[in-house]
Amino acid sequence: MAAATVAPTHVVHHDTSRAAVSTTALGVCILRAWESKKPEEHRLFHDPFAAIICGSDSMELPLMEEVGKNKDFWMDFIAVRTRWIDEQVTAPTTEQLVILGAGMDTRAYRLDGLKGTPVFEVDFPEVLSAKAKLLEGHQPQAKLTNVVANLSLNSWDADLRTAGMQPVPTMWLLEGLTGYLTEAELEALLTQLSKLADPSSRMTATFVGRDMKEKATSMHRYLVTGPDQISALLGKFGWHCKIHTIAEISRLYDRAEHLPRDYAYFLVSAWRAA
Ligand SMILES: C[S@@+](CC[C@H](N)C(=O)[O-])C[C@H]1O[C@@H](n2cnc3c(N)ncnc32)[C@H](O)[C@@H]1O
């Protein structure tokens, strides 16, 4: 069955400078397609849908000049982030998965561990409809529902409920999202998310460090000084968390060569305070 689409109710692209943020979803998708082309013994995951979405072998990475890092760095960065998050979201405790800022995430299609699991993907309408069109004819393994919303506005929680999200132990995924919101928008989003989240819910999120400022794109807004800021922020909304740098995680997968040890990018696993 193809993904169900909830009609947009509150979507306003209130800030035209954000229009290009969705381009970053394509950028990470291209990186996943490159990783997937590696021989099985060398790749950290296989995303056969990434190449279908990106559409060609001559894939140019958008925004590369602005971001200013090399291909090896970005390949390993996204490979490590993807693999670690794949493991988080397929933990046996996941009864439902909500992906905020889903972009070209294809986990609902490719992960056997999500077979039959309700997955809600939330993003701007043009992003979700483009993905659904490109993947037409392919069946998600998960029970996938698209929820069109602007996450910088407060109404997306109602849209999720209307779309059928249940009050069960849920994994909330914010991959590559927090940096594109202002602090006020992120706090509003965490307020809504925390009200909706069942007490046994967990969260997987990524955060961009402030030290990365000159390397981050001009679209980045919320940047953190370090792990303390992340735990203080999540703590305010009733979440405990474990924070890893991307370099730490890269060592687990033997992909540390191109990721500087002090690189300020954080992978966070969080759970509700008892
Ligand atoms: C860097 S991409 C990451 C996509 C995906 N999570 C991944 O890692 O492949 C950021 C995504 O967040 C979405 N996004 C950013 N701000 C948003 C907002 N205010 N409302 C809805 N989606 C938003 C963008 O459209 C884009 O798809």
The ligand as a Gaussian input file, in Angstrom:
#p B3LYP/6-31G(d) Opt

LIG

0 1
 C       19.028000      18.145000       6.461000
 S       17.453000      17.624000       5.987000
 C       17.413000      16.098000       6.869000
 C       16.450000      15.142000       6.290000
 C       16.458000      13.749000       6.922000
 N       16.072000      13.798000       8.321000
 C       17.803000      13.103000       6.763000
 O       18.606000      13.150000       7.689000
 O       18.060000      12.588000       5.677000
 C       16.355000      18.641000       6.943000
 C       14.900000      18.345000       6.673000
 O       14.112000      19.065000       7.624000
 C       13.012000      19.639000       6.946000
 N       12.600000      20.839000       7.677000
 C       13.383000      21.872000       8.074000
 N       12.659000      22.815000       8.690000
 C       11.367000      22.357000       8.693000
 C       10.146000      22.866000       9.170000
 N       10.087000      24.044000       9.769000
 N        9.024000      22.141000       8.987000
 C        9.068000      20.937000       8.352000
 N       10.211000      20.395000       7.887000
 C       11.342000      21.089000       8.043000
 C       13.545000      19.979000       5.563000
 O       12.524000      20.141000       4.609000
 C       14.439000      18.781000       5.295000
 O       13.752000      17.743000       4.666000

